[in-house]
Amino acid sequence: DVADKEKSKEDLESKARLERIKLKGHLSKINEYDNVGMMEMILRYENMSDFFVNVTAVESLQKETYKVLQEISDIKDDLNSQIESLEEDQVESLQLQSMLELQKFSLDQKEKEKKNLITQTKGQEKKFQELISLNKKKISDIQSKLFEFGSLGVGKVTIEKAINYA
């Protein structure tokens, strides 16, 4: 989007240069007519109709000059608008780039934390598995002792009964 606006800005600047060249030509012709006095102009032409044709041509040239000036003014306004929009886009682009870098940094940090947590939990998982097997062994030992009590004529002793007796 920024590149498109840069191109549009360059196109407007080029168009403005062409309009200025046109304006320069119109103004130099108008200046020529202004430097010639009214009497001298009337005497230059053989008849009055040629004079009035020339006056009409000058008026037309002045109107065309006004149109060129208006076009230059419009181009200038468009150009200023494009420049303003381009600057806003560039600021927004820089802000987005900063946000992206912050998010990337945050993501890298979270990735490091994740790896660290995985490393820690692997060590804890091994300990937890050792505790499970140790407790299973203890449960098995208790059950075998309860079975021995049952064979001594106490009757069948369950873990719940043993807890109650205890």
BAFI-3210 file (N, C-alpha, C; in Angstrom, 3 decimals, decimal comma, padded with zeros to 6 digits):
// residues 166
n [1|2|3|4|5|6|7|8|9|10|11|12|13|14|15|16|17|18|19|20|21|22|23|24|25|26|27|28|29|30|31|32|33|34|35|36|37|38|39|40|41|42|43|44|45|46|47|48|49|50|51|52|53|54|55|56|57|58|59|60|61|62|63|64|65|66|67|68|69|70|71|72|73|74|75|76|77|78|79|80|81|82|83|84|85|86|87|88|89|90|91|92|93|94|95|96|97|98|99|100|101|102|103|104|105|106|107|108|109|110|111|112|113|114|115|116|117|118|119|120|121|122|123|124|125|126|127|128|129|130|131|132|133|134|135|136|137|138|139|140|141|142|143|144|145|146|147|148|149|150|151|152|153|154|155|156|157|158|159|160|161|162|163|164|165|166]
n.u [000,831|001,925|003,903|002,311|001,100|003,346|004,021|001,728|002,011|004,365|003,416|001,518|003,231|004,682|002,642|001,984|004,341|004,187|001,848|002,742|004,627|002,940|001,492|003,514|004,003|001,498|001,409|003,612|002,718|000,493|001,819|003,228|001,099|000,234|002,357|002,176|000,706|-002,737|-003,411|-001,355|-001,921|-004,376|-003,606|-001,984|-003,573|-005,390|-008,138|-010,979|-012,217|-010,238|-008,786|-010,646|-010,891|-008,366|-008,469|-010,450|-009,071|-007,061|-008,605|-009,600|-007,205|-006,559|-008,646|-008,022|-005,574|-006,419|-007,792|-005,643|-004,204|-006,070|-006,089|-003,463|-003,612|-005,498|-004,049|-001,958|-003,347|-004,244|-001,773|-000,716|-002,550|-002,009|000,628|000,269|-001,341|000,434|002,477|001,063|000,533|003,138|003,891|002,034|002,875|005,415|004,648|003,226|005,292|006,917|005,186|005,046|007,681|007,800|005,895|007,122|009,393|008,135|006,968|009,268|010,291|008,251|008,501|011,031|010,443|008,624|010,239|011,976|010,169|009,326|011,711|012,057|009,722|010,096|012,105|010,718|008,613|009,855|010,595|008,036|007,001|008,692|007,838|005,210|005,655|006,963|004,923|003,036|004,389|004,441|001,676|001,190|002,773|001,401|-001,076|-000,295|000,452|-001,994|-003,308|-001,909|-002,780|-005,380|-005,106|-004,425|-006,685|-008,213|-010,035|-011,233|-009,447|-009,808|-008,456|-009,874|-010,969|-008,620|-007,730|-009,733|-009,327|-006,846]
n.v [-001,189|001,223|001,453|001,696|004,150|005,780|005,617|006,781|009,335|010,148|010,167|012,241|014,378|014,498|015,133|017,643|019,039|019,094|020,628|023,024|023,763|024,193|026,333|028,236|028,763|029,855|032,130|033,562|034,239|035,798|037,852|038,947|040,086|041,899|043,691|045,050|047,985|049,200|050,829|050,259|047,582|047,761|049,076|047,158|045,344|044,894|045,136|045,617|043,275|041,304|042,255|041,910|039,144|038,446|039,570|037,936|035,543|036,043|036,322|033,722|032,388|033,384|032,260|029,571|029,571|030,072|027,685|025,886|026,798|026,157|023,394|022,808|023,602|021,737|019,392|019,871|019,821|017,144|015,890|016,705|015,434|012,773|012,596|013,031|010,827|008,816|009,259|008,684|005,978|005,005|005,503|003,854|001,431|001,233|001,071|-001,340|-003,036|-002,802|-003,879|-006,464|-007,302|-007,194|-009,151|-011,346|-011,500|-012,030|-014,480|-016,012|-015,944|-017,340|-019,789|-020,558|-020,761|-022,852|-024,971|-025,111|-025,796|-028,278|-029,695|-029,602|-030,950|-033,477|-034,544|-034,514|-036,188|-038,642|-039,027|-039,089|-041,407|-043,265|-042,980|-043,913|-046,601|-047,415|-047,023|-048,809|-051,158|-051,082|-051,263|-053,771|-055,269|-054,783|-055,918|-058,586|-059,107|-058,750|-060,876|-062,927|-062,533|-063,277|-065,982|-066,826|-067,280|-065,120|-064,332|-063,068|-060,247|-057,016|-054,066|-051,845|-052,834|-053,263|-050,665|-049,666|-051,284|-050,377]
n.w [000,000|000,791|-001,152|-003,448|-002,931|-002,937|-005,640|-006,773|-005,716|-007,002|-009,636|-009,475|-008,887|-011,262|-013,072|-012,076|-012,682|-015,490|-015,829|-014,766|-016,644|-018,814|-017,748|-017,544|-020,258|-021,020|-019,364|-020,327|-022,901|-022,260|-020,962|-023,093|-024,551|-022,641|-022,548|-024,874|-025,961|-025,991|-028,195|-029,956|-030,424|-031,733|-034,052|-035,225|-036,537|-039,556|-039,820|-037,634|-036,868|-036,828|-034,700|-032,602|-032,674|-031,812|-029,241|-028,155|-028,297|-026,451|-024,119|-024,007|-023,639|-021,121|-019,633|-019,990|-018,709|-016,120|-015,680|-015,766|-013,556|-011,586|-011,887|-011,136|-008,487|-007,552|-007,976|-006,233|-003,783|-003,858|-003,866|-001,390|000,249|-000,433|000,466|003,199|003,825|003,130|004,993|007,331|006,861|006,854|009,492|010,778|009,728|010,866|013,552|013,529|012,802|015,047|016,962|015,979|016,324|019,128|019,755|018,603|020,202|022,650|022,029|021,604|024,210|025,573|024,329|025,219|027,963|027,841|026,908|029,069|031,109|030,169|030,387|033,180|034,050|032,994|034,597|037,030|036,396|036,172|038,858|039,958|038,762|039,966|042,625|042,352|041,629|043,984|045,892|044,879|045,361|048,157|048,676|047,678|049,442|051,856|051,234|050,980|053,605|054,859|053,775|054,967|057,595|057,273|056,794|059,286|060,651|061,264|059,559|056,465|055,661|054,672|053,118|054,024|056,419|057,818|058,080|059,702|061,979|062,655]
ca.u [000,000|002,844|004,547|001,308|000,928|004,568|003,879|000,688|002,610|005,285|002,584|000,961|004,320|004,980|001,529|002,116|005,430|003,663|000,911|003,532|005,212|001,824|001,208|004,598|003,749|000,336|001,759|004,509|001,896|-000,298|002,772|003,481|-000,063|000,176|003,427|001,786|-000,354|-004,016|-003,347|-000,450|-002,633|-005,411|-002,927|-001,374|-004,542|-005,932|-009,544|-011,370|-012,607|-008,999|-008,479|-011,548|-010,509|-007,189|-008,930|-011,131|-008,017|-006,413|-009,547|-009,600|-005,926|-006,665|-009,506|-007,232|-004,574|-007,137|-008,033|-004,346|-003,936|-006,982|-005,592|-002,257|-004,084|-006,097|-002,952|-001,241|-004,184|-004,163|-000,420|-000,619|-003,351|-001,249|001,796|-000,256|-001,765|001,657|003,143|000,264|000,773|004,496|003,855|001,303|003,749|006,451|004,002|002,944|006,571|007,322|004,322|005,458|008,933|007,478|005,216|008,133|010,196|007,282|006,843|010,556|010,352|007,332|009,092|012,096|009,778|008,035|011,340|012,447|009,134|009,386|012,911|011,774|008,678|010,628|012,776|009,685|007,825|010,641|010,437|006,650|006,879|009,371|006,939|004,078|006,082|007,237|003,629|002,440|005,101|003,948|000,306|001,333|003,268|000,298|-002,074|000,219|000,388|-003,404|-003,637|-001,344|-003,688|-006,577|-004,774|-004,269|-007,997|-008,868|-011,028|-010,740|-009,203|-009,624|-007,718|-010,786|-011,029|-007,320|-007,683|-010,625|-008,650|-005,720]
ca.v [000,000|002,369|001,535|002,229|005,574|006,439|005,700|007,781|010,625|010,485|010,502|013,578|015,358|014,597|015,867|019,039|019,655|019,357|021,751|024,244|024,127|024,778|027,636|029,144|029,172|030,755|033,404|034,349|034,813|036,887|038,927|039,607|040,925|042,997|044,646|045,827|048,919|049,017|051,508|049,492|046,366|048,115|049,424|045,951|044,595|045,653|045,457|045,457|041,892|040,607|042,723|041,252|037,717|038,381|039,817|036,702|034,543|036,381|035,945|032,260|032,020|033,680|031,224|028,338|029,759|029,883|026,239|025,267|027,141|025,354|022,007|022,748|023,671|020,437|018,415|020,152|019,291|015,677|015,506|016,863|014,358|011,532|012,647|012,845|009,429|008,017|009,395|007,915|004,560|004,680|005,444|002,631|000,312|001,148|000,582|-002,766|-003,729|-002,849|-004,855|-007,776|-007,633|-007,486|-010,448|-012,363|-011,621|-012,704|-015,872|-016,652|-016,134|-018,422|-021,033|-020,911|-021,213|-024,161|-025,950|-025,231|-026,532|-029,677|-030,271|-029,780|-031,950|-034,808|-034,998|-034,760|-037,346|-039,826|-039,174|-039,476|-042,815|-044,024|-042,979|-044,794|-047,993|-047,681|-047,167|-050,079|-052,216|-051,036|-051,793|-055,209|-055,835|-054,714|-056,912|-059,920|-059,262|-058,940|-062,245|-063,775|-062,442|-064,064|-067,395|-067,108|-067,508|-063,866|-064,127|-062,246|-058,869|-056,092|-052,868|-051,008|-053,417|-053,042|-049,250|-049,537|-051,871|-049,529]
ca.w [000,000|000,843|-002,471|-004,375|-002,646|-003,410|-007,093|-007,022|-005,377|-008,089|-010,802|-009,254|-009,013|-012,691|-013,673|-011,630|-013,459|-016,836|-015,733|-014,542|-017,942|-019,567|-017,141|-017,919|-021,642|-021,038|-018,731|-021,186|-023,974|-021,665|-020,708|-024,380|-024,858|-021,679|-022,847|-026,057|-025,611|-026,673|-029,479|-030,812|-030,809|-032,708|-035,288|-035,790|-037,342|-040,670|-039,553|-036,232|-036,570|-036,443|-033,344|-031,650|-032,668|-030,948|-027,870|-027,749|-028,086|-025,173|-023,052|-023,967|-023,031|-019,693|-019,041|-019,972|-017,647|-014,856|-015,550|-015,444|-012,148|-010,767|-011,967|-010,290|-007,102|-007,233|-007,889|-004,980|-002,699|-003,923|-003,473|000,065|000,825|-000,625|001,354|004,554|003,928|003,084|006,292|008,297|006,585|007,281|010,960|011,124|009,370|011,910|014,773|013,327|012,828|016,460|017,630|015,498|017,001|020,524|019,797|018,314|021,419|023,634|021,595|021,894|025,664|025,930|023,818|026,165|029,187|027,540|026,892|030,451|031,838|029,718|030,999|034,602|034,275|032,684|035,817|038,034|035,970|036,543|040,309|040,201|038,381|041,016|043,782|042,039|041,775|045,401|046,564|044,438|046,088|049,543|048,665|047,476|050,713|052,830|050,858|051,309|055,069|055,187|053,389|056,014|058,744|056,923|056,928|060,713|061,223|061,591|058,511|055,356|056,076|053,558|053,486|054,804|057,782|058,449|058,450|060,860|063,135|063,028]
c.u [000,877|003,507|003,577|001,124|002,157|004,481|002,856|001,231|003,548|004,510|002,003|002,028|004,673|003,897|001,621|003,224|004,943|002,708|001,655|004,181|004,148|001,532|002,259|004,396|002,597|000,697|002,696|003,735|001,071|000,595|003,090|002,330|-000,139|001,222|003,105|000,619|-001,599|-003,968|-002,475|-001,131|-003,660|-004,760|-002,273|-002,301|-005,146|-007,388|-009,868|-011,737|-011,383|-008,602|-009,341|-011,307|-009,326|-007,574|-009,627|-010,111|-007,308|-007,319|-009,589|-008,322|-005,958|-007,543|-008,759|-006,172|-005,216|-007,388|-006,745|-003,990|-004,806|-006,522|-004,354|-002,650|-004,692|-005,027|-002,189|-002,026|-004,128|-002,805|-000,238|-001,389|-002,609|-000,056|001,357|-000,638|-000,553|002,393|002,398|000,497|002,161|004,570|003,172|002,161|004,840|005,867|003,729|004,231|007,070|006,500|004,721|006,739|008,692|006,813|006,198|009,005|009,417|007,141|008,128|010,702|009,469|007,864|010,212|011,500|009,205|009,113|011,856|011,469|009,141|010,587|012,660|010,779|009,145|011,337|011,759|008,840|008,547|010,508|009,033|006,434|007,556|008,489|005,745|004,497|006,396|005,934|002,910|003,083|004,617|002,541|000,332|001,810|002,150|-000,746|-001,589|000,184|-001,061|-003,846|-003,122|-002,232|-004,929|-006,306|-004,564|-005,622|-008,714|-010,018|-010,440|-010,636|-008,962|-008,852|-008,579|-010,876|-009,732|-007,203|-008,561|-009,974|-007,536|-006,243]
c.v [001,255|002,544|002,105|003,727|006,370|006,643|006,775|009,183|011,075|010,877|011,912|014,655|015,570|015,407|017,357|019,740|020,005|020,551|023,060|024,720|024,790|026,188|028,665|029,662|030,155|032,129|034,231|034,953|035,988|038,091|039,686|040,561|042,127|044,066|045,517|046,722|048,682|049,649|050,735|048,223|046,659|048,398|048,214|045,246|045,494|046,023|045,121|044,009|041,072|040,983|041,990|039,739|037,534|038,599|038,567|035,598|034,782|036,002|034,427|031,751|032,276|032,647|029,898|028,407|029,552|028,392|025,503|025,547|026,302|023,897|021,831|022,766|022,334|019,355|018,603|019,602|017,765|015,187|015,615|015,756|013,023|011,475|012,386|011,385|008,506|008,069|008,615|006,418|004,132|004,580|004,159|001,398|000,126|000,618|-000,912|-003,586|-003,855|-003,880|-006,270|-008,223|-007,958|-008,850|-011,578|-012,594|-012,388|-014,181|-016,637|-016,930|-017,304|-019,770|-021,508|-021,440|-022,614|-025,247|-026,194|-026,061|-028,005|-030,377|-030,562|-030,903|-033,347|-035,382|-035,332|-035,974|-038,635|-040,089|-039,656|-040,953|-043,718|-044,104|-043,915|-046,251|-048,349|-047,884|-048,444|-051,250|-052,267|-051,619|-053,297|-055,888|-055,868|-055,765|-058,329|-060,156|-059,461|-060,356|-063,222|-063,737|-063,293|-065,549|-067,772|-067,286|-066,251|-063,625|-063,249|-060,801|-058,031|-054,874|-051,957|-051,499|-053,122|-051,596|-049,040|-050,111|-050,978|-048,304]
c.w [000,000|-000,522|-003,509|-004,178|-003,074|-004,923|-007,466|-006,772|-006,498|-009,355|-010,669|-009,396|-010,487|-013,410|-013,309|-012,414|-014,872|-016,829|-015,509|-015,837|-018,817|-019,067|-017,538|-019,347|-021,729|-020,469|-019,610|-022,353|-023,450|-021,403|-021,994|-024,725|-023,913|-021,982|-024,059|-025,650|-026,450|-028,068|-030,463|-031,296|-031,887|-034,060|-035,965|-036,773|-038,409|-040,441|-038,096|-035,895|-036,178|-035,011|-032,322|-031,582|-031,734|-029,488|-027,334|-027,465|-026,758|-024,005|-022,885|-023,301|-021,525|-018,985|-018,937|-018,882|-016,279|-014,615|-015,159|-013,992|-011,209|-010,733|-011,088|-008,816|-006,666|-007,080|-006,588|-003,785|-002,658|-003,443|-001,969|000,781|000,725|000,330|002,798|004,788|003,952|004,423|007,366|008,111|007,044|008,806|011,406|010,838|010,421|013,220|014,670|013,372|014,269|017,220|017,239|016,193|018,473|020,661|019,524|019,551|022,485|023,296|021,862|023,390|026,104|025,463|024,750|027,465|028,995|027,564|028,302|031,281|031,450|030,353|032,484|034,842|033,928|033,902|036,903|037,675|036,349|038,046|040,646|039,864|039,420|042,260|043,551|042,210|043,219|046,165|046,142|045,171|047,536|049,633|048,533|048,746|051,758|052,513|051,195|052,816|055,509|054,843|054,441|057,255|058,506|057,085|058,375|061,394|061,610|060,613|057,422|055,815|054,819|054,040|054,348|056,244|058,502|058,890|059,674|062,109|063,618|063,748]
res [d|v|a|d|k|e|k|s|k|e|d|l|e|s|k|a|r|l|e|r|i|k|l|k|g|h|l|s|k|i|n|e|y|d|n|v|g|m|m|e|m|i|l|r|y|e|n|m|s|d|f|f|v|n|v|t|a|v|e|s|l|q|k|e|t|y|k|v|l|q|e|i|s|d|i|k|d|d|l|n|s|q|i|e|s|l|e|e|d|q|v|e|s|l|q|l|q|s|m|l|e|l|q|k|f|s|l|d|q|k|e|k|e|k|k|n|l|i|t|q|t|k|g|q|e|k|k|f|q|e|l|i|s|l|n|k|k|k|i|s|d|i|q|s|k|l|f|e|f|g|s|l|g|v|g|k|v|t|i|e|k|a|i|n|y|a]
***
